[in-house]
Amino acid sequence: MTLEKAIAKELNETESYTVIAHELIHDGVGWSTNSSWYIAKDADKAKVLEVARGRWGVFKANYSPRAKVKDLSFDGDDSIIYINSDYVPFLEIRTN
């Protein structure tokens, strides 16, 4: 499964989304969020998938080179999706 397919099945075609990335810091045991920032606001599904793909490349290069799409986990509710890769925060997607 591709990153886009994994995330797309969590999204609605008609919704607008805000996408948040996390700057991570290694705390001696694992990674934790140092700060977060918006990488897209009022994004449609196609834009969410585009920025997620870009962030995935940065995430793998800087935090988790062995990360695999099949290991992503999705949590949250109707208004927010938390995406983690092996318990490391990858992306946050909020419904506007």
mmCIF file as gemmi writes it, N, C-alpha and C atoms, coordinates in Angstrom:
data_model
loop_
_atom_site.group_PDB
_atom_site.id
_atom_site.type_symbol
_atom_site.label_atom_id
_atom_site.label_alt_id
_atom_site.label_comp_id
_atom_site.label_asym_id
_atom_site.label_entity_id
_atom_site.label_seq_id
_atom_site.pdbx_PDB_ins_code
_atom_site.Cartn_x
_atom_site.Cartn_y
_atom_site.Cartn_z
_atom_site.occupancy
_atom_site.B_iso_or_equiv
_atom_site.pdbx_formal_charge
_atom_site.auth_seq_id
_atom_site.auth_asym_id
_atom_site.pdbx_PDB_model_num
ATOM 1 N N . MET Axp A 1 ? 0.84 -1.177 0 1 0 ? 1 A 1
ATOM 2 C CA . MET Axp A 1 ? 0 0 0 1 0 ? 1 A 1
ATOM 3 C C . MET Axp A 1 ? 0.889 1.245 0 1 0 ? 1 A 1
ATOM 4 N N . THR Axp A 2 ? 0.484 2.245 -0.742 1 0 ? 2 A 1
ATOM 5 C CA . THR Axp A 2 ? 1.246 3.493 -0.787 1 0 ? 2 A 1
ATOM 6 C C . THR Axp A 2 ? 0.825 4.413 0.356 1 0 ? 2 A 1
ATOM 7 N N . LEU Axp A 3 ? 1.656 5.398 0.639 1 0 ? 3 A 1
ATOM 8 C CA . LEU Axp A 3 ? 1.33 6.385 1.663 1 0 ? 3 A 1
ATOM 9 C C . LEU Axp A 3 ? 0.012 7.071 1.332 1 0 ? 3 A 1
ATOM 10 N N . GLU Axp A 4 ? -0.15 7.461 0.071 1 0 ? 4 A 1
ATOM 11 C CA . GLU Axp A 4 ? -1.359 8.157 -0.347 1 0 ? 4 A 1
ATOM 12 C C . GLU Axp A 4 ? -2.605 7.306 -0.13 1 0 ? 4 A 1
ATOM 13 N N . LYS Axp A 5 ? -2.547 6.028 -0.456 1 0 ? 5 A 1
ATOM 14 C CA . LYS Axp A 5 ? -3.708 5.148 -0.261 1 0 ? 5 A 1
ATOM 15 C C . LYS Axp A 5 ? -4.02 4.962 1.215 1 0 ? 5 A 1
ATOM 16 N N . ALA Axp A 6 ? -2.99 4.83 2.03 1 0 ? 6 A 1
ATOM 17 C CA . ALA Axp A 6 ? -3.195 4.646 3.472 1 0 ? 6 A 1
ATOM 18 C C . ALA Axp A 6 ? -3.888 5.857 4.09 1 0 ? 6 A 1
ATOM 19 N N . ILE Axp A 7 ? -3.47 7.045 3.685 1 0 ? 7 A 1
ATOM 20 C CA . ILE Axp A 7 ? -4.069 8.258 4.24 1 0 ? 7 A 1
ATOM 21 C C . ILE Axp A 7 ? -5.418 8.562 3.592 1 0 ? 7 A 1
ATOM 22 N N . ALA Axp A 8 ? -5.535 8.341 2.291 1 0 ? 8 A 1
ATOM 23 C CA . ALA Axp A 8 ? -6.766 8.662 1.561 1 0 ? 8 A 1
ATOM 24 C C . ALA Axp A 8 ? -7.984 7.961 2.136 1 0 ? 8 A 1
ATOM 25 N N . LYS Axp A 9 ? -7.805 6.739 2.589 1 0 ? 9 A 1
ATOM 26 C CA . LYS Axp A 9 ? -8.961 6.012 3.116 1 0 ? 9 A 1
ATOM 27 C C . LYS Axp A 9 ? -9.471 6.605 4.435 1 0 ? 9 A 1
ATOM 28 N N . GLU Axp A 10 ? -8.681 7.473 5.051 1 0 ? 10 A 1
ATOM 29 C CA . GLU Axp A 10 ? -9.081 8.134 6.294 1 0 ? 10 A 1
ATOM 30 C C . GLU Axp A 10 ? -9.774 9.481 6.042 1 0 ? 10 A 1
ATOM 31 N N . LEU Axp A 11 ? -9.743 9.949 4.797 1 0 ? 11 A 1
ATOM 32 C CA . LEU Axp A 11 ? -10.237 11.291 4.464 1 0 ? 11 A 1
ATOM 33 C C . LEU Axp A 11 ? -11.553 11.24 3.698 1 0 ? 11 A 1
ATOM 34 N N . ASN Axp A 12 ? -12.273 12.357 3.761 1 0 ? 12 A 1
ATOM 35 C CA . ASN Axp A 12 ? -13.53 12.524 3.055 1 0 ? 12 A 1
ATOM 36 C C . ASN Axp A 12 ? -13.301 13.446 1.864 1 0 ? 12 A 1
ATOM 37 N N . GLU Axp A 13 ? -13.891 13.145 0.741 1 0 ? 13 A 1
ATOM 38 C CA . GLU Axp A 13 ? -13.712 13.95 -0.482 1 0 ? 13 A 1
ATOM 39 C C . GLU Axp A 13 ? -14.2 15.386 -0.321 1 0 ? 13 A 1
ATOM 40 N N . THR Axp A 14 ? -15.203 15.609 0.485 1 0 ? 14 A 1
ATOM 41 C CA . THR Axp A 14 ? -15.835 16.923 0.553 1 0 ? 14 A 1
ATOM 42 C C . THR Axp A 14 ? -15.339 17.804 1.694 1 0 ? 14 A 1
ATOM 43 N N . GLU Axp A 15 ? -14.511 17.281 2.546 1 0 ? 15 A 1
ATOM 44 C CA . GLU Axp A 15 ? -14.019 18.042 3.697 1 0 ? 15 A 1
ATOM 45 C C . GLU Axp A 15 ? -12.819 18.91 3.326 1 0 ? 15 A 1
ATOM 46 N N . SER Axp A 16 ? -12.562 19.869 4.179 1 0 ? 16 A 1
ATOM 47 C CA . SER Axp A 16 ? -11.373 20.718 4.114 1 0 ? 16 A 1
ATOM 48 C C . SER Axp A 16 ? -10.549 20.391 5.359 1 0 ? 16 A 1
ATOM 49 N N . TYR Axp A 17 ? -9.22 20.389 5.207 1 0 ? 17 A 1
ATOM 50 C CA . TYR Axp A 17 ? -8.356 19.929 6.288 1 0 ? 17 A 1
ATOM 51 C C . TYR Axp A 17 ? -7.223 20.908 6.594 1 0 ? 17 A 1
ATOM 52 N N . THR Axp A 18 ? -6.746 20.82 7.822 1 0 ? 18 A 1
ATOM 53 C CA . THR Axp A 18 ? -5.522 21.476 8.257 1 0 ? 18 A 1
ATOM 54 C C . THR Axp A 18 ? -4.533 20.364 8.575 1 0 ? 18 A 1
ATOM 55 N N . VAL Axp A 19 ? -3.309 20.503 8.06 1 0 ? 19 A 1
ATOM 56 C CA . VAL Axp A 19 ? -2.295 19.467 8.255 1 0 ? 19 A 1
ATOM 57 C C . VAL Axp A 19 ? -1.163 20.044 9.096 1 0 ? 19 A 1
ATOM 58 N N . ILE Axp A 20 ? -0.785 19.308 10.128 1 0 ? 20 A 1
ATOM 59 C CA . ILE Axp A 20 ? 0.229 19.76 11.077 1 0 ? 20 A 1
ATOM 60 C C . ILE Axp A 20 ? 1.373 18.751 11.111 1 0 ? 20 A 1
ATOM 61 N N . ALA Axp A 21 ? 2.586 19.269 10.993 1 0 ? 21 A 1
ATOM 62 C CA . ALA Axp A 21 ? 3.789 18.444 11.093 1 0 ? 21 A 1
ATOM 63 C C . ALA Axp A 21 ? 4.428 18.681 12.457 1 0 ? 21 A 1
ATOM 64 N N . HIS Axp A 22 ? 5.247 17.754 12.873 1 0 ? 22 A 1
ATOM 65 C CA . HIS Axp A 22 ? 5.898 17.833 14.179 1 0 ? 22 A 1
ATOM 66 C C . HIS Axp A 22 ? 7.407 17.856 14.015 1 0 ? 22 A 1
ATOM 67 N N . GLU Axp A 23 ? 8.036 18.825 14.676 1 0 ? 23 A 1
ATOM 68 C CA . GLU Axp A 23 ? 9.487 18.786 14.803 1 0 ? 23 A 1
ATOM 69 C C . GLU Axp A 23 ? 9.761 17.904 16.009 1 0 ? 23 A 1
ATOM 70 N N . LEU Axp A 24 ? 10.598 16.925 15.839 1 0 ? 24 A 1
ATOM 71 C CA . LEU Axp A 24 ? 10.84 15.957 16.901 1 0 ? 24 A 1
ATOM 72 C C . LEU Axp A 24 ? 12.213 16.148 17.505 1 0 ? 24 A 1
ATOM 73 N N . ILE Axp A 25 ? 12.32 15.777 18.769 1 0 ? 25 A 1
ATOM 74 C CA . ILE Axp A 25 ? 13.595 15.833 19.471 1 0 ? 25 A 1
ATOM 75 C C . ILE Axp A 25 ? 13.814 14.472 20.125 1 0 ? 25 A 1
ATOM 76 N N . HIS Axp A 26 ? 15.022 13.993 20.039 1 0 ? 26 A 1
ATOM 77 C CA . HIS Axp A 26 ? 15.329 12.714 20.675 1 0 ? 26 A 1
ATOM 78 C C . HIS Axp A 26 ? 15.571 12.977 22.156 1 0 ? 26 A 1
ATOM 79 N N . ASP Axp A 27 ? 14.77 12.333 22.99 1 0 ? 27 A 1
ATOM 80 C CA . ASP Axp A 27 ? 14.824 12.607 24.432 1 0 ? 27 A 1
ATOM 81 C C . ASP Axp A 27 ? 15.642 11.578 25.214 1 0 ? 27 A 1
ATOM 82 N N . GLY Axp A 28 ? 16.465 10.818 24.511 1 0 ? 28 A 1
ATOM 83 C CA . GLY Axp A 28 ? 17.29 9.812 25.171 1 0 ? 28 A 1
ATOM 84 C C . GLY Axp A 28 ? 16.685 8.43 25.125 1 0 ? 28 A 1
ATOM 85 N N . VAL Axp A 29 ? 15.377 8.363 25.035 1 0 ? 29 A 1
ATOM 86 C CA . VAL Axp A 29 ? 14.683 7.079 24.973 1 0 ? 29 A 1
ATOM 87 C C . VAL Axp A 29 ? 14.041 6.892 23.601 1 0 ? 29 A 1
ATOM 88 N N . GLY Axp A 30 ? 13.451 7.944 23.115 1 0 ? 30 A 1
ATOM 89 C CA . GLY Axp A 30 ? 12.745 7.911 21.83 1 0 ? 30 A 1
ATOM 90 C C . GLY Axp A 30 ? 12.543 9.326 21.342 1 0 ? 30 A 1
ATOM 91 N N . TRP Axp A 31 ? 11.597 9.492 20.436 1 0 ? 31 A 1
ATOM 92 C CA . TRP Axp A 31 ? 11.31 10.808 19.872 1 0 ? 31 A 1
ATOM 93 C C . TRP Axp A 31 ? 10.067 11.394 20.52 1 0 ? 31 A 1
ATOM 94 N N . SER Axp A 32 ? 10.086 12.692 20.787 1 0 ? 32 A 1
ATOM 95 C CA . SER Axp A 32 ? 8.909 13.399 21.261 1 0 ? 32 A 1
ATOM 96 C C . SER Axp A 32 ? 8.797 14.718 20.514 1 0 ? 32 A 1
ATOM 97 N N . THR Axp A 33 ? 7.601 15.277 20.503 1 0 ? 33 A 1
ATOM 98 C CA . THR Axp A 33 ? 7.364 16.504 19.759 1 0 ? 33 A 1
ATOM 99 C C . THR Axp A 33 ? 8.008 17.683 20.46 1 0 ? 33 A 1
ATOM 100 N N . ASN Axp A 34 ? 8.842 18.402 19.734 1 0 ? 34 A 1
ATOM 101 C CA . ASN Axp A 34 ? 9.478 19.612 20.226 1 0 ? 34 A 1
ATOM 102 C C . ASN Axp A 34 ? 8.588 20.81 19.916 1 0 ? 34 A 1
ATOM 103 N N . SER Axp A 35 ? 8.151 20.9 18.683 1 0 ? 35 A 1
ATOM 104 C CA . SER Axp A 35 ? 7.21 21.941 18.264 1 0 ? 35 A 1
ATOM 105 C C . SER Axp A 35 ? 6.451 21.431 17.051 1 0 ? 35 A 1
ATOM 106 N N . SER Axp A 36 ? 5.351 22.083 16.751 1 0 ? 36 A 1
ATOM 107 C CA . SER Axp A 36 ? 4.516 21.7 15.616 1 0 ? 36 A 1
ATOM 108 C C . SER Axp A 36 ? 4.246 22.93 14.766 1 0 ? 36 A 1
ATOM 109 N N . TRP Axp A 37 ? 3.948 22.707 13.496 1 0 ? 37 A 1
ATOM 110 C CA . TRP Axp A 37 ? 3.6 23.825 12.617 1 0 ? 37 A 1
ATOM 111 C C . TRP Axp A 37 ? 2.65 23.35 11.531 1 0 ? 37 A 1
ATOM 112 N N . TYR Axp A 38 ? 1.913 24.317 10.986 1 0 ? 38 A 1
ATOM 113 C CA . TYR Axp A 38 ? 0.967 24.038 9.92 1 0 ? 38 A 1
ATOM 114 C C . TYR Axp A 38 ? 1.711 23.898 8.598 1 0 ? 38 A 1
ATOM 115 N N . ILE Axp A 39 ? 1.445 22.814 7.88 1 0 ? 39 A 1
ATOM 116 C CA . ILE Axp A 39 ? 2.031 22.688 6.542 1 0 ? 39 A 1
ATOM 117 C C . ILE Axp A 39 ? 0.962 22.856 5.462 1 0 ? 39 A 1
ATOM 118 N N . ALA Axp A 40 ? -0.302 22.882 5.876 1 0 ? 40 A 1
ATOM 119 C CA . ALA Axp A 40 ? -1.393 23.183 4.936 1 0 ? 40 A 1
ATOM 120 C C . ALA Axp A 40 ? -2.628 23.578 5.73 1 0 ? 40 A 1
ATOM 121 N N . LYS Axp A 41 ? -3.328 24.573 5.236 1 0 ? 41 A 1
ATOM 122 C CA . LYS Axp A 41 ? -4.605 24.994 5.813 1 0 ? 41 A 1
ATOM 123 C C . LYS Axp A 41 ? -5.641 25.025 4.701 1 0 ? 41 A 1
ATOM 124 N N . ASP Axp A 42 ? -6.877 24.713 5.049 1 0 ? 42 A 1
ATOM 125 C CA . ASP Axp A 42 ? -7.969 24.673 4.068 1 0 ? 42 A 1
ATOM 126 C C . ASP Axp A 42 ? -7.608 23.817 2.864 1 0 ? 42 A 1
ATOM 127 N N . ALA Axp A 43 ? -6.996 22.688 3.121 1 0 ? 43 A 1
ATOM 128 C CA . ALA Axp A 43 ? -6.535 21.79 2.058 1 0 ? 43 A 1
ATOM 129 C C . ALA Axp A 43 ? -7.612 20.767 1.703 1 0 ? 43 A 1
ATOM 130 N N . ASP Axp A 44 ? -7.762 20.524 0.415 1 0 ? 44 A 1
ATOM 131 C CA . ASP Axp A 44 ? -8.643 19.443 -0.007 1 0 ? 44 A 1
ATOM 132 C C . ASP Axp A 44 ? -7.871 18.126 0.094 1 0 ? 44 A 1
ATOM 133 N N . LYS Axp A 45 ? -8.542 17.044 -0.211 1 0 ? 45 A 1
ATOM 134 C CA . LYS Axp A 45 ? -7.926 15.722 -0.075 1 0 ? 45 A 1
ATOM 135 C C . LYS Axp A 45 ? -6.644 15.603 -0.894 1 0 ? 45 A 1
ATOM 136 N N . ALA Axp A 46 ? -6.659 16.104 -2.123 1 0 ? 46 A 1
ATOM 137 C CA . ALA Axp A 46 ? -5.475 16.012 -2.987 1 0 ? 46 A 1
ATOM 138 C C . ALA Axp A 46 ? -4.293 16.765 -2.39 1 0 ? 46 A 1
ATOM 139 N N . LYS Axp A 47 ? -4.544 17.939 -1.822 1 0 ? 47 A 1
ATOM 140 C CA . LYS Axp A 47 ? -3.473 18.739 -1.22 1 0 ? 47 A 1
ATOM 141 C C . LYS Axp A 47 ? -2.931 18.048 0.028 1 0 ? 47 A 1
ATOM 142 N N . VAL Axp A 48 ? -3.813 17.469 0.83 1 0 ? 48 A 1
ATOM 143 C CA . VAL Axp A 48 ? -3.366 16.736 2.022 1 0 ? 48 A 1
ATOM 144 C C . VAL Axp A 48 ? -2.406 15.626 1.613 1 0 ? 48 A 1
ATOM 145 N N . LEU Axp A 49 ? -2.762 14.881 0.597 1 0 ? 49 A 1
ATOM 146 C CA . LEU Axp A 49 ? -1.915 13.775 0.14 1 0 ? 49 A 1
ATOM 147 C C . LEU Axp A 49 ? -0.583 14.282 -0.403 1 0 ? 49 A 1
ATOM 148 N N . GLU Axp A 50 ? -0.605 15.42 -1.084 1 0 ? 50 A 1
ATOM 149 C CA . GLU Axp A 50 ? 0.629 16.012 -1.615 1 0 ? 50 A 1
ATOM 150 C C . GLU Axp A 50 ? 1.586 16.419 -0.496 1 0 ? 50 A 1
ATOM 151 N N . VAL Axp A 51 ? 1.076 17.133 0.517 1 0 ? 51 A 1
ATOM 152 C CA . VAL Axp A 51 ? 1.965 17.585 1.59 1 0 ? 51 A 1
ATOM 153 C C . VAL Axp A 51 ? 2.391 16.419 2.486 1 0 ? 51 A 1
ATOM 154 N N . ALA Axp A 52 ? 1.538 15.409 2.617 1 0 ? 52 A 1
ATOM 155 C CA . ALA Axp A 52 ? 1.914 14.226 3.391 1 0 ? 52 A 1
ATOM 156 C C . ALA Axp A 52 ? 3.081 13.507 2.72 1 0 ? 52 A 1
ATOM 157 N N . ARG Axp A 53 ? 3.064 13.414 1.396 1 0 ? 53 A 1
ATOM 158 C CA . ARG Axp A 53 ? 4.155 12.765 0.673 1 0 ? 53 A 1
ATOM 159 C C . ARG Axp A 53 ? 5.465 13.531 0.896 1 0 ? 53 A 1
ATOM 160 N N . GLY Axp A 54 ? 5.414 14.856 0.821 1 0 ? 54 A 1
ATOM 161 C CA . GLY Axp A 54 ? 6.611 15.652 1.061 1 0 ? 54 A 1
ATOM 162 C C . GLY Axp A 54 ? 7.126 15.491 2.479 1 0 ? 54 A 1
ATOM 163 N N . ARG Axp A 55 ? 6.23 15.492 3.432 1 0 ? 55 A 1
ATOM 164 C CA . ARG Axp A 55 ? 6.624 15.341 4.835 1 0 ? 55 A 1
ATOM 165 C C . ARG Axp A 55 ? 7.193 13.951 5.098 1 0 ? 55 A 1
ATOM 166 N N . TRP Axp A 56 ? 6.672 12.943 4.423 1 0 ? 56 A 1
ATOM 167 C CA . TRP Axp A 56 ? 7.158 11.574 4.603 1 0 ? 56 A 1
ATOM 168 C C . TRP Axp A 56 ? 8.641 11.478 4.246 1 0 ? 56 A 1
ATOM 169 N N . GLY Axp A 57 ? 9.031 12.153 3.174 1 0 ? 57 A 1
ATOM 170 C CA . GLY Axp A 57 ? 10.442 12.152 2.782 1 0 ? 57 A 1
ATOM 171 C C . GLY Axp A 57 ? 11.326 12.781 3.846 1 0 ? 57 A 1
ATOM 172 N N . VAL Axp A 58 ? 10.894 13.9 4.398 1 0 ? 58 A 1
ATOM 173 C CA . VAL Axp A 58 ? 11.645 14.583 5.461 1 0 ? 58 A 1
ATOM 174 C C . VAL Axp A 58 ? 11.663 13.732 6.731 1 0 ? 58 A 1
ATOM 175 N N . PHE Axp A 59 ? 10.532 13.161 7.062 1 0 ? 59 A 1
ATOM 176 C CA . PHE Axp A 59 ? 10.416 12.318 8.251 1 0 ? 59 A 1
ATOM 177 C C . PHE Axp A 59 ? 11.391 11.147 8.183 1 0 ? 59 A 1
ATOM 178 N N . LYS Axp A 60 ? 11.416 10.484 7.043 1 0 ? 60 A 1
ATOM 179 C CA . LYS Axp A 60 ? 12.32 9.339 6.884 1 0 ? 60 A 1
ATOM 180 C C . LYS Axp A 60 ? 13.788 9.768 6.924 1 0 ? 60 A 1
ATOM 181 N N . ALA Axp A 61 ? 14.092 10.88 6.304 1 0 ? 61 A 1
ATOM 182 C CA . ALA Axp A 61 ? 15.486 11.338 6.266 1 0 ? 61 A 1
ATOM 183 C C . ALA Axp A 61 ? 15.986 11.781 7.636 1 0 ? 61 A 1
ATOM 184 N N . ASN Axp A 62 ? 15.139 12.445 8.402 1 0 ? 62 A 1
ATOM 185 C CA . ASN Axp A 62 ? 15.581 13.043 9.664 1 0 ? 62 A 1
ATOM 186 C C . ASN Axp A 62 ? 15.289 12.23 10.921 1 0 ? 62 A 1
ATOM 187 N N . TYR Axp A 63 ? 14.234 11.432 10.904 1 0 ? 63 A 1
ATOM 188 C CA . TYR Axp A 63 ? 13.804 10.8 12.148 1 0 ? 63 A 1
ATOM 189 C C . TYR Axp A 63 ? 13.739 9.28 12.113 1 0 ? 63 A 1
ATOM 190 N N . SER Axp A 64 ? 13.33 8.728 11.001 1 0 ? 64 A 1
ATOM 191 C CA . SER Axp A 64 ? 13.065 7.286 10.989 1 0 ? 64 A 1
ATOM 192 C C . SER Axp A 64 ? 13.341 6.69 9.608 1 0 ? 64 A 1
ATOM 193 N N . PRO Axp A 65 ? 14.614 6.508 9.261 1 0 ? 65 A 1
ATOM 194 C CA . PRO Axp A 65 ? 14.966 6.019 7.926 1 0 ? 65 A 1
ATOM 195 C C . PRO Axp A 65 ? 14.364 4.659 7.573 1 0 ? 65 A 1
ATOM 196 N N . ARG Axp A 66 ? 14.041 3.873 8.572 1 0 ? 66 A 1
ATOM 197 C CA . ARG Axp A 66 ? 13.483 2.54 8.321 1 0 ? 66 A 1
ATOM 198 C C . ARG Axp A 66 ? 11.952 2.517 8.342 1 0 ? 66 A 1
ATOM 199 N N . ALA Axp A 67 ? 11.322 3.674 8.44 1 0 ? 67 A 1
ATOM 200 C CA . ALA Axp A 67 ? 9.862 3.748 8.501 1 0 ? 67 A 1
ATOM 201 C C . ALA Axp A 67 ? 9.244 3.15 7.243 1 0 ? 67 A 1
ATOM 202 N N . LYS Axp A 68 ? 8.14 2.447 7.454 1 0 ? 68 A 1
ATOM 203 C CA . LYS Axp A 68 ? 7.407 1.822 6.352 1 0 ? 68 A 1
ATOM 204 C C . LYS Axp A 68 ? 5.934 2.22 6.45 1 0 ? 68 A 1
ATOM 205 N N . VAL Axp A 69 ? 5.318 2.418 5.312 1 0 ? 69 A 1
ATOM 206 C CA . VAL Axp A 69 ? 3.906 2.787 5.271 1 0 ? 69 A 1
ATOM 207 C C . VAL Axp A 69 ? 3.059 1.738 5.986 1 0 ? 69 A 1
ATOM 208 N N . LYS Axp A 70 ? 3.38 0.486 5.829 1 0 ? 70 A 1
ATOM 209 C CA . LYS Axp A 70 ? 2.578 -0.582 6.449 1 0 ? 70 A 1
ATOM 210 C C . LYS Axp A 70 ? 2.584 -0.506 7.975 1 0 ? 70 A 1
ATOM 211 N N . ASP Axp A 71 ? 3.544 0.222 8.549 1 0 ? 71 A 1
ATOM 212 C CA . ASP Axp A 71 ? 3.641 0.335 10 1 0 ? 71 A 1
ATOM 213 C C . ASP Axp A 71 ? 2.976 1.594 10.557 1 0 ? 71 A 1
ATOM 214 N N . LEU Axp A 72 ? 2.336 2.382 9.697 1 0 ? 72 A 1
ATOM 215 C CA . LEU Axp A 72 ? 1.649 3.577 10.174 1 0 ? 72 A 1
ATOM 216 C C . LEU Axp A 72 ? 0.43 3.185 10.995 1 0 ? 72 A 1
ATOM 217 N N . SER Axp A 73 ? 0.165 3.957 12.042 1 0 ? 73 A 1
ATOM 218 C CA . SER Axp A 73 ? -1.049 3.763 12.83 1 0 ? 73 A 1
ATOM 219 C C . SER Axp A 73 ? -1.849 5.057 12.821 1 0 ? 73 A 1
ATOM 220 N N . PHE Axp A 74 ? -3.154 4.917 12.845 1 0 ? 74 A 1
ATOM 221 C CA . PHE Axp A 74 ? -4.066 6.047 12.781 1 0 ? 74 A 1
ATOM 222 C C . PHE Axp A 74 ? -4.918 6.04 14.04 1 0 ? 74 A 1
ATOM 223 N N . ASP Axp A 75 ? -5.018 7.204 14.677 1 0 ? 75 A 1
ATOM 224 C CA . ASP Axp A 75 ? -5.811 7.335 15.885 1 0 ? 75 A 1
ATOM 225 C C . ASP Axp A 75 ? -6.525 8.673 15.828 1 0 ? 75 A 1
ATOM 226 N N . GLY Axp A 76 ? -7.485 8.875 16.671 1 0 ? 76 A 1
ATOM 227 C CA . GLY Axp A 76 ? -8.199 10.142 16.715 1 0 ? 76 A 1
ATOM 228 C C . GLY Axp A 76 ? -9.693 9.93 16.733 1 0 ? 76 A 1
ATOM 229 N N . ASP Axp A 77 ? -10.404 10.91 16.173 1 0 ? 77 A 1
ATOM 230 C CA . ASP Axp A 77 ? -11.862 10.841 16.146 1 0 ? 77 A 1
ATOM 231 C C . ASP Axp A 77 ? -12.366 11.461 14.847 1 0 ? 77 A 1
ATOM 232 N N . ASP Axp A 78 ? -13.614 11.92 14.832 1 0 ? 78 A 1
ATOM 233 C CA . ASP Axp A 78 ? -14.202 12.475 13.605 1 0 ? 78 A 1
ATOM 234 C C . ASP Axp A 78 ? -13.559 13.78 13.158 1 0 ? 78 A 1
ATOM 235 N N . SER Axp A 79 ? -12.871 14.479 14.042 1 0 ? 79 A 1
ATOM 236 C CA . SER Axp A 79 ? -12.331 15.791 13.68 1 0 ? 79 A 1
ATOM 237 C C . SER Axp A 79 ? -10.812 15.857 13.612 1 0 ? 79 A 1
ATOM 238 N N . ILE Axp A 80 ? -10.133 14.802 14.054 1 0 ? 80 A 1
ATOM 239 C CA . ILE Axp A 80 ? -8.672 14.832 14.048 1 0 ? 80 A 1
ATOM 240 C C . ILE Axp A 80 ? -8.118 13.415 13.845 1 0 ? 80 A 1
ATOM 241 N N . ILE Axp A 81 ? -7.07 13.334 13.033 1 0 ? 81 A 1
ATOM 242 C CA . ILE Axp A 81 ? -6.391 12.062 12.789 1 0 ? 81 A 1
ATOM 243 C C . ILE Axp A 81 ? -4.932 12.239 13.195 1 0 ? 81 A 1
ATOM 244 N N . TYR Axp A 82 ? -4.482 11.404 14.09 1 0 ? 82 A 1
ATOM 245 C CA . TYR Axp A 82 ? -3.072 11.369 14.468 1 0 ? 82 A 1
ATOM 246 C C . TYR Axp A 82 ? -2.439 10.195 13.731 1 0 ? 82 A 1
ATOM 247 N N . ILE Axp A 83 ? -1.375 10.465 13 1 0 ? 83 A 1
ATOM 248 C CA . ILE Axp A 83 ? -0.69 9.399 12.283 1 0 ? 83 A 1
ATOM 249 C C . ILE Axp A 83 ? 0.691 9.227 12.905 1 0 ? 83 A 1
ATOM 250 N N . ASN Axp A 84 ? 0.987 7.997 13.305 1 0 ? 84 A 1
ATOM 251 C CA . ASN Axp A 84 ? 2.273 7.664 13.919 1 0 ? 84 A 1
ATOM 252 C C . ASN Axp A 84 ? 2.957 6.573 13.111 1 0 ? 84 A 1
ATOM 253 N N . SER Axp A 85 ? 4.26 6.573 13.164 1 0 ? 85 A 1
ATOM 254 C CA . SER Axp A 85 ? 5.054 5.524 12.551 1 0 ? 85 A 1
ATOM 255 C C . SER Axp A 85 ? 5.86 4.869 13.663 1 0 ? 85 A 1
ATOM 256 N N . ASP Axp A 86 ? 5.477 3.67 14.018 1 0 ? 86 A 1
ATOM 257 C CA . ASP Axp A 86 ? 6.137 2.954 15.108 1 0 ? 86 A 1
ATOM 258 C C . ASP Axp A 86 ? 6.2 3.811 16.372 1 0 ? 86 A 1
ATOM 259 N N . TYR Axp A 87 ? 5.079 4.419 16.717 1 0 ? 87 A 1
ATOM 260 C CA . TYR Axp A 87 ? 4.896 5.25 17.909 1 0 ? 87 A 1
ATOM 261 C C . TYR Axp A 87 ? 5.586 6.617 17.832 1 0 ? 87 A 1
ATOM 262 N N . VAL Axp A 88 ? 6.107 6.972 16.679 1 0 ? 88 A 1
ATOM 263 C CA . VAL Axp A 88 ? 6.723 8.288 16.485 1 0 ? 88 A 1
ATOM 264 C C . VAL Axp A 88 ? 5.723 9.164 15.735 1 0 ? 88 A 1
ATOM 265 N N . PRO Axp A 89 ? 5.388 10.36 16.253 1 0 ? 89 A 1
ATOM 266 C CA . PRO Axp A 89 ? 4.425 11.23 15.574 1 0 ? 89 A 1
ATOM 267 C C . PRO Axp A 89 ? 4.891 11.606 14.169 1 0 ? 89 A 1
ATOM 268 N N . PHE Axp A 90 ? 4.038 11.35 13.192 1 0 ? 90 A 1
ATOM 269 C CA . PHE Axp A 90 ? 4.35 11.673 11.812 1 0 ? 90 A 1
ATOM 270 C C . PHE Axp A 90 ? 3.56 12.888 11.334 1 0 ? 90 A 1
ATOM 271 N N . LEU Axp A 91 ? 2.244 12.862 11.494 1 0 ? 91 A 1
ATOM 272 C CA . LEU Axp A 91 ? 1.398 13.911 10.934 1 0 ? 91 A 1
ATOM 273 C C . LEU Axp A 91 ? 0.098 13.983 11.714 1 0 ? 91 A 1
ATOM 274 N N . GLU Axp A 92 ? -0.488 15.145 11.711 1 0 ? 92 A 1
ATOM 275 C CA . GLU Axp A 92 ? -1.784 15.369 12.336 1 0 ? 92 A 1
ATOM 276 C C . GLU Axp A 92 ? -2.677 16.017 11.28 1 0 ? 92 A 1
ATOM 277 N N . ILE Axp A 93 ? -3.865 15.486 11.096 1 0 ? 93 A 1
ATOM 278 C CA . ILE Axp A 93 ? -4.789 16.032 10.104 1 0 ? 93 A 1
ATOM 279 C C . ILE Axp A 93 ? -6.082 16.382 10.821 1 0 ? 93 A 1
ATOM 280 N N . ARG Axp A 94 ? -6.481 17.65 10.726 1 0 ? 94 A 1
ATOM 281 C CA . ARG Axp A 94 ? -7.703 18.118 11.403 1 0 ? 94 A 1
ATOM 282 C C . ARG Axp A 94 ? -8.745 18.548 10.381 1 0 ? 94 A 1
ATOM 283 N N . THR Axp A 95 ? -9.972 18.168 10.641 1 0 ? 95 A 1
ATOM 284 C CA . THR Axp A 95 ? -11.078 18.603 9.802 1 0 ? 95 A 1
ATOM 285 C C . THR Axp A 95 ? -11.394 20.052 10.146 1 0 ? 95 A 1
ATOM 286 N N . ASN Axp A 96 ? -11.553 20.881 9.116 1 0 ? 96 A 1
ATOM 287 C CA . ASN Axp A 96 ? -11.906 22.297 9.364 1 0 ? 96 A 1
ATOM 288 C C . ASN Axp A 96 ? -13.378 22.436 9.646 1 0 ? 96 A 1
